[in-house]
């Protein structure tokens, strides 16, 4: 009889403890039960700028979209947001569930993405974005080429580009005068110059009338701005110039999930 009473008491205690623990666990989940799901198809892009004779003709920024529509919560979601280094994007849940961000500067960016419910519970996650930049630069019929400024320092004071890629072409267009004569050859030097006017890289060339030459190189000092210059060494004929300069980052961004 005594043994049976002990068993009954022990069983009662176990049931009471189990009920108490279940209540605590359940309450903990309900207090912060936001299931944050954000979908994004792109986490990288390239800003493209086009210049003609030193004037900016077009600028194509990068726009990335973030969809919060699959986020769930036991409480009502009130807002979605994204924090960046210099600004914050916030949208009320009754106004929509997608946030678009336009990037106008190259860099490696950290986004703090979050959702808030009616009880001020917050759930967040990190997304890393890689934005590169390419400059397309052309000059026509010039014998005094304009330096191209390469601004490699990121505006967010974050990770620097991994490298600068340079492709340049100089054409000495054929000239036929009224007397049947042709143009002359042009001797010049490509130079990448740092902020104290030291020459980091260079290539010299001679281009005959009607011919062209190219220079393709990679520069790894991205911790300061540079100038890409073409210096005339000999000759007076006008030339046509085309540059493609790209700021390249390591591909450490968050992978797209859709």
FIMARLO-535280 format. One line per field, with one value per residue: residue in one letter; residue number from 0; x, y, z of N, C-alpha, C in turn. Coordinates in steps of 0.1 Angstrom, whole numbers, plus 5000, padded with zeros to 4 digits. Last residue first. Example, Ala and Ser with C-alpha at 12.3 -4.5 7.8 and 13.67 -1.06 7.14 Angstrom:
<atoms>
doba [S,A]
pafi [1,0]
n_xx [5128,5132]
n_yy [4978,4943]
n_zz [5071,5078]
ca_xx [5137,5123]
ca_yy [4989,4955]
ca_zz [5071,5078]
c_xx [5129,5132]
c_yy [5000,4967]
c_zz [5079,5078]
</atoms>
This chain:
<atoms>
doba [X,X,X,X,X,X,X,X,X,X,X,X,X,X,X,X,X,X,X,X,X,X,X,X,X,X,X,X,X,X,X,X,X,X,X,X,X,X,X,X,X,X,X,X,X,X,X,X,X,X,X,X,X,X,X,X,X,X,X,X,X,X,X,X,X,X,X,X,X,X,X,X,X,X,X,X,X,X,X,X,X,X,X,X,X,X,X,X,X,X,X,X,X,X,X,X,X,X,X,X,X,X,X,X,X,X,X,X,X,X,X,X,X,X,X,X,X,X,X,X,X,X,X,X,X,X,X,X,X,X,X,X,X,X,X,X,X,X,X,X,X,X,X,X,X,X,X,X,X,X,X,X,X,X,X,X,X,X,X,X,X,X,X,X,X,X,X,X,X,X,X,X,X,X,X,X,X,X,X,X,X,X,X,X,X,X,X,X,X,X,X,X,X,X,X,X,X,X,X,X,X,X,X,X,X,X,X,X,X,X,X,X,X,X,X,X,X,X,X,X,X,X,X,X,X,X,X,X,X,X,X,X,X,X,X,X,X,X,X,X,X,X,X,X,X,X,X,X,X,X,X,X,X,X,X,X,X,X]
pafi [257,256,255,254,253,252,251,250,249,248,247,246,245,244,243,242,241,240,239,238,237,236,235,234,233,232,231,230,229,228,227,226,225,224,223,222,221,220,219,218,217,216,215,214,213,212,211,210,209,208,207,206,205,204,203,202,201,200,199,198,197,196,195,194,193,192,191,190,189,188,187,186,185,184,183,182,181,180,179,178,177,176,175,174,173,172,171,170,169,168,167,166,165,164,163,162,161,160,159,158,157,156,155,154,153,152,151,150,149,148,147,146,145,144,143,142,141,140,139,138,137,136,135,134,133,132,131,130,129,128,127,126,125,124,123,122,121,120,119,118,117,116,115,114,113,112,111,110,109,108,107,106,105,104,103,102,101,100,99,98,97,96,95,94,93,92,91,90,89,88,87,86,85,84,83,82,81,80,79,78,77,76,75,74,73,72,71,70,69,68,67,66,65,64,63,62,61,60,59,58,57,56,55,54,53,52,51,50,49,48,47,46,45,44,43,42,41,40,39,38,37,36,35,34,33,32,31,30,29,28,27,26,25,24,23,22,21,20,19,18,17,16,15,14,13,12,11,10,9,8,7,6,5,4,3,2,1,0]
n_xx [5169,5191,5225,5251,5268,5301,5327,5346,5365,5359,5373,5366,5378,5378,5385,5389,5400,5407,5423,5445,5462,5498,5523,5552,5561,5547,5519,5504,5476,5467,5447,5453,5439,5435,5444,5443,5448,5471,5470,5461,5466,5461,5466,5466,5470,5470,5466,5468,5468,5502,5515,5524,5543,5544,5550,5533,5534,5526,5531,5548,5537,5520,5508,5487,5499,5492,5498,5502,5513,5529,5537,5540,5525,5532,5511,5490,5498,5491,5474,5467,5447,5456,5443,5449,5436,5440,5453,5440,5444,5427,5429,5418,5424,5412,5423,5412,5396,5386,5383,5356,5346,5338,5319,5332,5364,5387,5392,5388,5407,5403,5420,5432,5427,5451,5456,5448,5419,5396,5377,5375,5357,5352,5335,5341,5324,5323,5305,5292,5280,5266,5253,5230,5219,5188,5164,5134,5119,5089,5069,5045,5040,5074,5097,5126,5156,5190,5217,5242,5273,5291,5317,5314,5305,5273,5246,5221,5189,5167,5134,5114,5081,5056,5033,5017,5016,5041,5061,5096,5127,5161,5187,5222,5249,5251,5217,5189,5157,5125,5089,5063,5045,5029,5012,5025,5037,5048,5068,5078,5073,5078,5100,5125,5145,5165,5188,5202,5230,5231,5246,5249,5262,5281,5304,5332,5356,5348,5323,5316,5295,5294,5278,5280,5271,5264,5248,5227,5195,5171,5159,5137,5136,5120,5117,5095,5091,5086,5088,5068,5065,5087,5081,5057,5067,5083,5065,5047,5065,5070,5045,5041,5062,5056,5031,5041,5058,5040,5025,5044,5049,5024,5022,5044,5036,5013,5025,5040,5019,5008]
n_yy [5325,5332,5342,5342,5371,5376,5374,5376,5407,5432,5455,5481,5487,5505,5509,5535,5546,5573,5584,5612,5635,5639,5645,5631,5617,5613,5620,5599,5591,5578,5573,5579,5567,5565,5536,5509,5492,5478,5461,5461,5446,5455,5460,5481,5483,5503,5508,5526,5549,5555,5536,5540,5529,5530,5519,5516,5513,5519,5540,5569,5594,5614,5608,5591,5574,5565,5546,5554,5549,5570,5574,5585,5581,5587,5608,5604,5610,5629,5640,5665,5665,5635,5611,5593,5569,5572,5555,5545,5527,5512,5493,5480,5471,5464,5464,5443,5442,5472,5470,5471,5504,5530,5535,5542,5528,5539,5543,5561,5572,5595,5599,5628,5634,5639,5657,5652,5636,5621,5612,5591,5572,5548,5531,5517,5496,5482,5462,5451,5426,5422,5400,5401,5388,5393,5393,5401,5416,5426,5443,5432,5431,5427,5433,5421,5429,5430,5447,5443,5455,5456,5467,5489,5518,5535,5533,5510,5509,5484,5477,5454,5442,5442,5468,5481,5467,5468,5496,5497,5514,5516,5538,5546,5539,5511,5499,5479,5473,5460,5458,5457,5441,5410,5397,5365,5344,5349,5348,5357,5359,5385,5400,5404,5428,5437,5462,5480,5500,5525,5538,5568,5587,5607,5629,5639,5632,5622,5604,5577,5557,5533,5509,5487,5454,5431,5409,5393,5383,5374,5368,5366,5360,5352,5347,5340,5350,5347,5354,5344,5318,5306,5309,5295,5269,5266,5269,5247,5226,5228,5222,5196,5183,5187,5172,5146,5142,5142,5119,5099,5101,5093,5067,5055,5058,5042,5017,5014,5012,4988]
n_zz [4454,4469,4462,4487,4498,4484,4477,4453,4454,4429,4406,4385,4352,4323,4290,4266,4236,4213,4184,4177,4155,4151,4161,4177,4208,4232,4251,4274,4290,4323,4349,4383,4415,4451,4471,4473,4453,4436,4414,4380,4349,4314,4280,4253,4217,4187,4152,4120,4105,4110,4138,4170,4196,4232,4266,4296,4332,4367,4384,4388,4411,4420,4443,4436,4406,4372,4346,4311,4278,4255,4220,4187,4156,4121,4100,4070,4034,4004,3985,3988,4007,4027,4047,4076,4098,4133,4156,4187,4216,4243,4273,4303,4336,4368,4400,4428,4450,4467,4504,4527,4536,4533,4515,4491,4484,4461,4434,4409,4384,4359,4330,4313,4279,4253,4228,4204,4191,4180,4209,4236,4261,4285,4309,4340,4363,4396,4419,4449,4468,4501,4525,4552,4583,4601,4628,4645,4674,4690,4693,4690,4663,4649,4623,4606,4586,4577,4572,4548,4539,4507,4490,4461,4441,4442,4440,4443,4456,4467,4476,4494,4499,4509,4519,4537,4560,4570,4561,4557,4555,4553,4562,4557,4558,4559,4563,4571,4563,4574,4579,4604,4618,4620,4647,4660,4649,4615,4585,4552,4525,4518,4514,4490,4476,4448,4435,4410,4401,4375,4348,4333,4305,4300,4313,4294,4281,4256,4272,4294,4314,4339,4356,4384,4387,4414,4437,4445,4433,4444,4476,4503,4537,4566,4599,4620,4653,4680,4709,4726,4719,4731,4758,4762,4758,4780,4801,4796,4800,4827,4838,4829,4842,4869,4870,4863,4885,4906,4900,4903,4930,4941,4932,4945,4971,4971,4967,4990,5009,5000]
ca_xx [5158,5183,5211,5245,5258,5288,5324,5332,5364,5360,5368,5370,5368,5384,5376,5393,5389,5410,5410,5442,5452,5485,5512,5541,5565,5562,5525,5514,5483,5471,5452,5450,5450,5430,5444,5441,5435,5471,5465,5468,5459,5469,5457,5472,5462,5476,5462,5470,5459,5490,5516,5513,5544,5540,5552,5537,5534,5527,5530,5543,5546,5525,5520,5484,5493,5498,5490,5507,5502,5531,5530,5546,5525,5531,5523,5494,5491,5499,5477,5478,5443,5454,5448,5447,5443,5432,5458,5439,5447,5431,5429,5419,5425,5414,5418,5421,5407,5385,5387,5366,5346,5350,5314,5325,5349,5384,5390,5385,5402,5405,5409,5434,5423,5442,5458,5463,5425,5403,5379,5379,5361,5357,5338,5340,5331,5321,5316,5290,5292,5264,5265,5232,5228,5197,5172,5143,5127,5100,5082,5050,5033,5060,5093,5112,5149,5176,5210,5228,5266,5281,5312,5318,5310,5288,5253,5235,5197,5178,5144,5122,5094,5066,5040,5020,5003,5037,5050,5083,5116,5149,5178,5208,5245,5261,5230,5199,5170,5135,5102,5072,5042,5041,5011,5019,5025,5049,5057,5080,5072,5064,5098,5111,5144,5152,5185,5190,5225,5233,5236,5253,5252,5270,5296,5318,5356,5356,5328,5321,5300,5295,5284,5277,5282,5261,5259,5234,5208,5177,5166,5141,5138,5124,5122,5102,5092,5084,5097,5073,5054,5086,5093,5057,5057,5089,5076,5042,5058,5081,5052,5031,5061,5068,5031,5031,5064,5051,5018,5038,5060,5029,5012,5044,5048,5012,5016,5047,5028,5000]
ca_yy [5321,5321,5343,5336,5361,5380,5369,5372,5392,5427,5442,5478,5480,5503,5501,5528,5539,5566,5580,5598,5632,5635,5655,5631,5622,5613,5620,5610,5588,5589,5566,5584,5568,5568,5550,5517,5498,5488,5456,5469,5446,5452,5454,5478,5481,5494,5509,5515,5539,5560,5542,5536,5537,5524,5528,5509,5521,5510,5526,5560,5583,5614,5617,5604,5574,5574,5546,5555,5547,5561,5578,5578,5588,5579,5604,5609,5603,5624,5625,5663,5668,5650,5613,5606,5572,5571,5566,5543,5539,5511,5506,5477,5482,5459,5473,5448,5433,5462,5476,5463,5490,5527,5531,5553,5527,5539,5529,5563,5559,5593,5592,5617,5637,5631,5661,5651,5644,5632,5612,5604,5574,5561,5531,5529,5497,5494,5466,5460,5430,5426,5408,5398,5396,5384,5399,5391,5418,5416,5449,5432,5441,5423,5437,5422,5426,5428,5441,5447,5446,5462,5455,5485,5504,5535,5542,5512,5513,5493,5478,5466,5442,5433,5459,5488,5468,5455,5490,5497,5508,5514,5527,5548,5553,5519,5500,5489,5470,5470,5452,5464,5455,5417,5404,5378,5341,5352,5344,5358,5346,5381,5395,5401,5419,5436,5448,5479,5486,5520,5527,5561,5578,5605,5617,5642,5637,5634,5608,5591,5560,5547,5512,5501,5463,5438,5415,5400,5389,5367,5377,5361,5370,5346,5357,5332,5355,5336,5358,5358,5327,5306,5315,5309,5274,5265,5278,5261,5228,5230,5235,5207,5183,5192,5186,5153,5142,5152,5132,5101,5103,5107,5077,5056,5065,5056,5022,5015,5024,5000]
ca_zz [4445,4474,4460,4475,4501,4487,4490,4453,4456,4443,4409,4399,4361,4336,4299,4279,4242,4225,4190,4179,4165,4146,4163,4167,4195,4232,4237,4272,4278,4313,4337,4370,4404,4437,4468,4485,4453,4446,4427,4391,4362,4326,4290,4266,4229,4197,4166,4129,4101,4104,4125,4162,4184,4219,4255,4284,4320,4355,4390,4378,4408,4406,4444,4441,4419,4382,4357,4325,4288,4267,4232,4198,4169,4133,4105,4083,4046,4015,3984,3980,3993,4024,4033,4070,4085,4121,4148,4172,4209,4228,4266,4288,4326,4354,4389,4417,4449,4456,4491,4520,4538,4542,4528,4499,4486,4476,4439,4423,4389,4373,4335,4323,4292,4260,4242,4206,4201,4173,4194,4231,4247,4282,4295,4333,4350,4387,4411,4438,4461,4487,4520,4537,4575,4594,4618,4640,4661,4688,4692,4704,4671,4651,4637,4607,4598,4572,4583,4550,4548,4517,4496,4474,4443,4445,4431,4447,4444,4471,4466,4495,4491,4515,4510,4525,4553,4564,4569,4550,4563,4545,4566,4556,4558,4566,4556,4575,4559,4572,4575,4595,4616,4616,4635,4661,4656,4629,4593,4566,4531,4518,4528,4492,4487,4454,4441,4418,4404,4388,4351,4345,4311,4292,4317,4299,4295,4257,4259,4292,4300,4336,4344,4379,4382,4402,4432,4456,4430,4432,4467,4491,4527,4553,4589,4611,4639,4671,4698,4727,4714,4716,4752,4763,4748,4766,4800,4796,4787,4817,4841,4825,4827,4863,4873,4855,4871,4906,4901,4890,4921,4944,4928,4930,4966,4974,4957,4977,5009,5000]
c_xx [5164,5171,5203,5230,5252,5279,5309,5328,5349,5360,5370,5364,5375,5374,5383,5382,5395,5398,5414,5428,5449,5475,5498,5530,5553,5567,5540,5520,5491,5477,5454,5455,5444,5442,5439,5443,5432,5458,5466,5462,5467,5460,5465,5462,5471,5468,5470,5465,5459,5481,5502,5514,5533,5542,5549,5538,5537,5528,5532,5543,5540,5536,5527,5496,5492,5491,5497,5496,5509,5518,5533,5541,5531,5531,5521,5507,5496,5491,5486,5483,5455,5450,5445,5452,5439,5439,5451,5445,5448,5433,5433,5419,5426,5414,5422,5414,5417,5398,5386,5370,5358,5351,5326,5321,5343,5369,5387,5382,5400,5399,5411,5421,5426,5439,5449,5466,5441,5410,5387,5382,5365,5362,5340,5344,5329,5330,5313,5303,5288,5277,5264,5244,5229,5207,5181,5151,5135,5106,5093,5064,5037,5053,5078,5108,5134,5168,5196,5223,5252,5275,5304,5313,5314,5292,5268,5241,5211,5186,5154,5133,5101,5079,5050,5027,5005,5024,5045,5073,5103,5139,5166,5200,5231,5257,5239,5212,5179,5148,5112,5084,5050,5037,5024,5019,5018,5036,5059,5067,5075,5062,5084,5109,5129,5152,5172,5188,5213,5227,5240,5242,5258,5259,5283,5311,5343,5355,5335,5326,5304,5301,5283,5285,5276,5272,5255,5247,5214,5191,5173,5148,5143,5124,5127,5106,5100,5083,5097,5082,5059,5076,5092,5069,5057,5080,5082,5053,5053,5075,5062,5038,5052,5067,5044,5031,5054,5056,5029,5031,5054,5040,5017,5034,5048,5024,5014,5038,5036,5009]
c_yy [5322,5318,5330,5339,5355,5368,5372,5365,5388,5412,5438,5465,5478,5498,5499,5520,5532,5559,5571,5597,5617,5632,5650,5641,5621,5620,5621,5609,5601,5583,5577,5575,5575,5569,5552,5532,5507,5496,5466,5465,5453,5451,5450,5472,5478,5493,5500,5518,5526,5549,5547,5543,5532,5534,5522,5520,5511,5519,5516,5546,5574,5604,5617,5614,5589,5574,5553,5553,5548,5561,5567,5583,5579,5587,5594,5604,5610,5618,5620,5648,5666,5652,5628,5607,5586,5575,5565,5556,5537,5525,5504,5491,5476,5470,5467,5458,5437,5453,5466,5470,5483,5513,5527,5549,5537,5538,5528,5549,5560,5580,5590,5612,5626,5635,5652,5655,5642,5641,5624,5603,5589,5562,5545,5527,5511,5493,5477,5465,5439,5430,5410,5407,5391,5393,5389,5396,5405,5418,5438,5438,5442,5433,5433,5425,5427,5423,5441,5440,5452,5451,5459,5472,5502,5520,5543,5521,5516,5496,5488,5466,5455,5432,5451,5480,5476,5457,5478,5490,5508,5507,5527,5536,5556,5534,5509,5488,5482,5464,5463,5455,5462,5432,5411,5386,5354,5348,5347,5356,5346,5367,5388,5394,5417,5425,5448,5464,5486,5506,5522,5551,5571,5597,5617,5630,5640,5641,5622,5593,5575,5549,5527,5504,5476,5448,5422,5406,5395,5372,5369,5371,5364,5357,5349,5341,5345,5341,5347,5363,5342,5316,5315,5316,5289,5271,5278,5271,5242,5233,5238,5220,5194,5193,5193,5168,5149,5153,5143,5115,5106,5110,5091,5066,5066,5064,5037,5021,5025,5013]
c_zz [4431,4465,4464,4474,4488,4491,4494,4466,4458,4443,4423,4403,4375,4345,4312,4284,4254,4231,4202,4185,4165,4158,4158,4171,4186,4219,4239,4258,4274,4301,4327,4359,4392,4428,4454,4484,4465,4445,4438,4404,4372,4338,4302,4275,4241,4209,4174,4143,4110,4100,4120,4148,4174,4208,4241,4273,4308,4343,4378,4383,4397,4403,4431,4443,4424,4395,4368,4335,4302,4275,4243,4211,4179,4145,4117,4087,4059,4026,3995,3979,3983,4010,4030,4056,4080,4109,4135,4166,4194,4223,4252,4281,4312,4344,4376,4408,4439,4456,4480,4507,4531,4545,4537,4513,4495,4478,4454,4429,4404,4377,4350,4328,4302,4274,4251,4220,4201,4183,4190,4216,4244,4268,4290,4318,4344,4374,4402,4431,4449,4481,4505,4533,4561,4586,4612,4629,4658,4674,4692,4704,4686,4660,4638,4621,4596,4584,4580,4563,4550,4526,4508,4478,4457,4446,4433,4436,4449,4458,4470,4484,4492,4507,4517,4515,4540,4556,4562,4560,4556,4553,4557,4560,4558,4568,4564,4567,4563,4568,4572,4591,4605,4613,4632,4648,4660,4636,4607,4574,4546,4525,4529,4506,4491,4465,4449,4422,4413,4390,4365,4348,4323,4298,4308,4302,4301,4271,4260,4278,4299,4322,4341,4367,4378,4398,4419,4450,4443,4428,4456,4482,4515,4543,4577,4599,4631,4656,4687,4716,4716,4711,4737,4757,4749,4756,4786,4794,4785,4803,4830,4827,4822,4848,4867,4857,4862,4891,4899,4889,4907,4933,4929,4925,4951,4969,4958,4967,4996,5000]
</atoms>
